[in-house]
Amino acid sequence: MKVGIIGSGIGALASAIELTRLGLDVTVFESNDQIGGKIVEQRIGDFRFDMGPSVFTEPLLVQNLLKSLDPEQEFAFHLLTESCRYFFNDGQKVLIPTGKERVAQVLHAELGEDELAAQRFLTKMEANYKTIYPVFIQISLHRFKHLFAKPLFKALSRLFQYGLHQTMHSQNQQSFVNPKTVQIFDRLATYNGSSPYLAPAMLNIISQLEFNDGPALPVGGMVQITRRAHQLALAHGVKFKTNERVLEILLQKQSIQGLKTSKGTYAFDLVVSNMDIHYTYERLLPTIKPPRFLLKQEKSSSAVVFYWGMARSFDQLGVHNIFFAADYQAEFKALFETKTLYSDPTIYVHISSKIETADAPAGKENWFVMVNAPINVGQDWDNEIQLLRKRIIAKLSKSLALDIEPFIEVEQINEPRLIDERYSGKQGSIYGNASNNVFSAFLRHPNFSKKLKGLYFAGVTVHPGGGIPLAINSAQIVARCIQEDFPSLQK
Ligand SMILES: Cc1cc2nc3c(=O)[nH]c(=O)nc-3n(C[C@H](O)[C@H](O)[C@H](O)COP(=O)(O)OP(=O)(O)OC[C@H]3O[C@@H](n4cnc5c(N)ncnc54)[C@H](O)[C@@H]3O)c2cc1C
């Protein structure tokens, strides 16, 4: 059977690996010149930057994905001992380590939390994570036989632990005494582009990855995730076509016939779209009635990123650093209600060269400086971004007690319009739909088409949602669905 995959993000590469394992003949089409979707690198001057994701959790998922096709594959990564350094406007700095006990100790010593209560919270999130993951992340919510299995009943047995009536913020507020601790835990909503004041408390399970396990960093940078998956797929016969945009999914009646691209027409039995689900319908399936209700849900946030090569090193900073807004709620209102860049933004600074020293010349650092941004609704981005740049420099300079601007040696900028243009992210949104309501998990598009036989979907804009691990899970769900739909395929 021949499969055409639209796009080459991690969801596509994981699909290519999974489907090759099933014995399918796979071709991947990527409109850009590089394979990897948003997980690509760029050299700017003497500095190397990962252009998209920087927070890497569940590294074993990548390792196991590679091993599933070739058991000899090893994926090397650093496990970070610090989860993040937090800087507050009043001058307080808190370094949060990784590991439940150590995190609880720091929350007690630095922020006055009850150590045992903090540990209990993190233990509860670990238990919630373990029961929720097999039900909401690893399977299709849209197939009866996936859902009605043992893990569902286990998850239901802890139903009252999930805070179903609460938002992330209200559960965090109830669990911690210091508003700064609440803000640290609230931030995890941004991991899928949502607001902690709207997202359901269930998403607090991200604490398991951020604090209990802690983030990792691939040896050689984030780009190794897609590079290794690409190399492995290539070695196993997957065909890659770059600079080739898919223009249409070809149908006969309600069945897949193939793909029309900027360079030709190809026959396929199956198609997996890794393109943003909104644009898959809008641009590639113009004659098909889209599932409007799912697609009209609020979009996840976008981002403005400054890639700065810094001509000195900063001992106060670690791999991941956050400079918080004083009024976090006002920042999320700006993001999702007024759709503006907030005047006192929370700034994330990622410096891979702290560990991957080859990423910057000796004594210098590669700063990935990111601010969450609203989706593109026609704001005056050119002016807004210049104003934001000034605000970021002023805020970081104040916090680091040094004017940082003279040290910016090279610069490049990414922003919502470019995210839309380069990666086809609808209005620059990074994760498709936001998780800004209690039903959001059920309001993501399924991993298969209910109308068109042979059409499947993988990536962060469909179920189970945002982030690298979820994109890999989406591919694994696609593989399972294809196996169920075509039982003759090998295991
Ligand atoms: C600035 C930024 C920071 C992020 N930080 C993190 C993070 O720290 N951790 C994390 O887990 N996630 C993060 N993300 C989200 C992350 O990018 C995703 O988790 C993941 O990389 C998305 O993978 P994907 O498979 O959905 O596809 P994408 O990476 O979005 O790739 C889709 C690909 O499809 C191609 N394509 C689209 N339409 C067509 C067409 N018609 N024909 C051919 N090709 C097409 C696009 O060019 C693109 O290459 C971040 C994203 C951004 C932008």
The ligand as an SDF file (V2000), in Angstrom:
LIG
                    3D

 53 58  0  0  0  0  0  0  0  0999 V2000
    8.5610   29.1880   18.6140 C   0  0  0  0  0  0  0  0  0  0  0  0
    8.0190   27.8330   18.9600 C   0  0  0  0  0  0  0  0  0  0  0  0
    8.3380   27.2330   20.1540 C   0  0  0  0  0  0  0  0  0  0  0  0
    7.8490   25.9620   20.4770 C   0  0  0  0  0  0  0  0  0  0  0  0
    8.2360   25.3900   21.6460 N   0  0  0  0  0  0  0  0  0  0  0  0
    7.9000   24.0970   21.9010 C   0  0  0  0  0  0  0  0  0  0  0  0
    8.4920   23.4100   22.9850 C   0  0  0  0  0  0  0  0  0  0  0  0
    9.3090   23.9810   23.7060 O   0  0  0  0  0  0  0  0  0  0  0  0
    8.1630   22.1050   23.1840 N   0  0  0  0  0  0  0  0  0  0  0  0
    7.2880   21.4430   22.3530 C   0  0  0  0  0  0  0  0  0  0  0  0
    7.0330   20.2420   22.5790 O   0  0  0  0  0  0  0  0  0  0  0  0
    6.7050   22.0900   21.3210 N   0  0  0  0  0  0  0  0  0  0  0  0
    7.0040   23.3870   21.0600 C   0  0  0  0  0  0  0  0  0  0  0  0
    6.5010   24.0300   19.9650 N   0  0  0  0  0  0  0  0  0  0  0  0
    5.5060   23.3880   19.1590 C   0  0  0  0  0  0  0  0  0  0  0  0
    6.2350   22.4050   18.2350 C   0  0  0  0  0  0  0  0  0  0  0  0
    6.7200   23.0620   17.1340 O   0  0  0  0  0  0  0  0  0  0  0  0
    5.4250   21.2470   17.9750 C   0  0  0  0  0  0  0  0  0  0  0  0
    5.2480   20.5790   19.1980 O   0  0  0  0  0  0  0  0  0  0  0  0
    5.9430   20.2840   16.9200 C   0  0  0  0  0  0  0  0  0  0  0  0
    7.2160   20.5670   16.4360 O   0  0  0  0  0  0  0  0  0  0  0  0
    4.9330   20.3780   15.8160 C   0  0  0  0  0  0  0  0  0  0  0  0
    5.0510   19.2490   15.0320 O   0  0  0  0  0  0  0  0  0  0  0  0
    3.9790   18.8720   13.9600 P   0  0  0  0  0  0  0  0  0  0  0  0
    4.2260   17.4460   13.6210 O   0  0  0  0  0  0  0  0  0  0  0  0
    2.6070   19.2150   14.3800 O   0  0  0  0  0  0  0  0  0  0  0  0
    4.2830   19.6920   12.6370 O   0  0  0  0  0  0  0  0  0  0  0  0
    5.0330   21.0190   12.2360 P   0  0  0  0  0  0  0  0  0  0  0  0
    6.3670   21.0860   12.8740 O   0  0  0  0  0  0  0  0  0  0  0  0
    4.1140   22.1640   12.3700 O   0  0  0  0  0  0  0  0  0  0  0  0
    5.2990   20.7300   10.6840 O   0  0  0  0  0  0  0  0  0  0  0  0
    4.3100   20.7530    9.7080 C   0  0  0  0  0  0  0  0  0  0  0  0
    5.0490   20.7560    8.3750 C   0  0  0  0  0  0  0  0  0  0  0  0
    4.1090   20.6190    7.3290 O   0  0  0  0  0  0  0  0  0  0  0  0
    4.5720   21.3850    6.2250 C   0  0  0  0  0  0  0  0  0  0  0  0
    3.4400   21.6470    5.3510 N   0  0  0  0  0  0  0  0  0  0  0  0
    2.2950   22.3250    5.6660 C   0  0  0  0  0  0  0  0  0  0  0  0
    1.4740   22.3520    4.6060 N   0  0  0  0  0  0  0  0  0  0  0  0
    2.0880   21.6630    3.6070 C   0  0  0  0  0  0  0  0  0  0  0  0
    1.7130   21.3440    2.2580 C   0  0  0  0  0  0  0  0  0  0  0  0
    0.5470   21.7140    1.7440 N   0  0  0  0  0  0  0  0  0  0  0  0
    2.5820   20.6100    1.5090 N   0  0  0  0  0  0  0  0  0  0  0  0
    3.7810   20.1990    2.0200 C   0  0  0  0  0  0  0  0  0  0  0  0
    4.1780   20.5000    3.2820 N   0  0  0  0  0  0  0  0  0  0  0  0
    3.3360   21.2130    4.0630 C   0  0  0  0  0  0  0  0  0  0  0  0
    5.1110   22.6470    6.8900 C   0  0  0  0  0  0  0  0  0  0  0  0
    5.9940   23.3430    6.0420 O   0  0  0  0  0  0  0  0  0  0  0  0
    5.7970   22.0500    8.1100 C   0  0  0  0  0  0  0  0  0  0  0  0
    7.1460   21.7570    7.8110 O   0  0  0  0  0  0  0  0  0  0  0  0
    6.9810   25.3010   19.5900 C   0  0  0  0  0  0  0  0  0  0  0  0
    6.6490   25.9020   18.3820 C   0  0  0  0  0  0  0  0  0  0  0  0
    7.1760   27.1530   18.0500 C   0  0  0  0  0  0  0  0  0  0  0  0
    6.8240   27.7760   16.7310 C   0  0  0  0  0  0  0  0  0  0  0  0
  1  2  1  0
  2  3  1  0
  2 52  2  0
  3  4  2  0
  4  5  1  0
  4 50  1  0
  5  6  2  0
  6  7  1  0
  6 13  1  0
  7  8  2  0
  7  9  1  0
  9 10  1  0
 10 11  2  0
 10 12  1  0
 12 13  2  0
 13 14  1  0
 14 15  1  0
 14 50  1  0
 15 16  1  0
 16 17  1  0
 16 18  1  0
 18 19  1  0
 18 20  1  0
 20 21  1  0
 20 22  1  0
 22 23  1  0
 23 24  1  0
 24 25  2  0
 24 26  1  0
 24 27  1  0
 27 28  1  0
 28 29  2  0
 28 30  1  0
 28 31  1  0
 31 32  1  0
 32 33  1  0
 33 34  1  0
 33 48  1  0
 34 35  1  0
 35 36  1  0
 35 46  1  0
 36 37  1  0
 36 45  1  0
 37 38  2  0
 38 39  1  0
 39 40  1  0
 39 45  2  0
 40 41  1  0
 40 42  2  0
 42 43  1  0
 43 44  2  0
 44 45  1  0
 46 47  1  0
 46 48  1  0
 48 49  1  0
 50 51  2  0
 51 52  1  0
 52 53  1  0
M  END
$$$$
